[in-house]
Amino acid sequence: MKKKKKPIQTTSKGNAVSRKRNRLAVVLLAGFVVLVFGGAFLEISAIMAAGLICAVCGFILMFTTNRCPYCRKYFSGLYWSESAGYCSKCGGKIFFDDEV
């Protein structure tokens, strides 16, 4: 039987979430919306394709960036908040890289 490990509470940059990457993911996803709707309005498929590329890059960045450094589970909702808070899965304190 596996014991559930208690998260280690550290403040090193290795255990921090990148605020810049979080914001970049949000900007890419917002760019997706603007480009797809703009391309549909102007009926230009190249602009819509650029929007889809932004969406793919944004989702990849979001899912690789928003991981708890302790349990490696995905979490959401930290893009613009001042502090990252706690992981809802393991309870570990999550820091942004500019907080440490």
N, C-alpha and C positions, 0 to 999 in steps of 0.2 A: 504494500500500500504506500503510495507516494504522499509525503507530507507537503502541505502547502507552505511554500517559502514566504517569509515575511519580507516585504521590500526593504531594501537598504536605503536609508535616508541620507543622500549625499547631495552636494551642491556643485559638483564638478561639471565642467562644460560637456563632458561625455554623457551625462545623464540629463541633459537639457533639451528642450524642444526649440527648434529654430523659429523665431517670430517672423523673420524675413521670408522664410519659405512658406509659412502659413499665409502671410499676406500676398505673396506672389501667386499662390494657388487660388486665392479669392479673386485676384485681379484677372488671372487667366480665365476663370469661369465667368466673370462678368464680361470679359472680352468675347467669350463664346456667344453670350446672349446678344450683345450689340452687333457682332458680325453676322450672325445667322439671321436675325431679324432685318438688319440693314441689307444683307444680300438678297433676302426674300422680297423686300420692298422694292429694291432696284432691279430685281430679277437677274442677278449676276451670280452664277454658281461658284466662281472662283472665290468670292468673298465668303460664301457659305462654307466652302471647303476649308478656308483659313480658320473660320470659327470652329469647325469640328476638330481641327488640329489643336486649337487652343483648349478645347474641352478635354481632349485626350491627355494633353500635357498637364492640365490643371488637376484632373482626377488622379493621374499617376503621382504627381507631387503631393497631393492631399493625402493619399493613402500611404505613401511612404514616410511622410513627415509626421502625421498625427498618430504616432505610436507611443504608448507608455514605455519609458526606458526600463521599467522593471519587469512587466509581464508581456510586453510587445503586442498588446491588444490595441485595436483602433479606438480612438476616442474623437469626439467632435465638439464644435462650439467654442473654440478658443481663439478664433482668428483676431479679434480686436480687443479682447479683454486685457486688463492690466496685469493680472497674474493668472497662471495656468491652472492653479487649483490642485485637485486630487483626482486620481484615476478612479472611475466608478467601478472598475472591475477588481482591482487589487488593493485600492486604498493608498497607494504610494503618492507622495507629494511630487507634483510635476512642476518644473521650473522652466521658464523661457531662458534662452541663452544669454539675454541681456540682463537677467535678474541676478545671475550668479557673479 
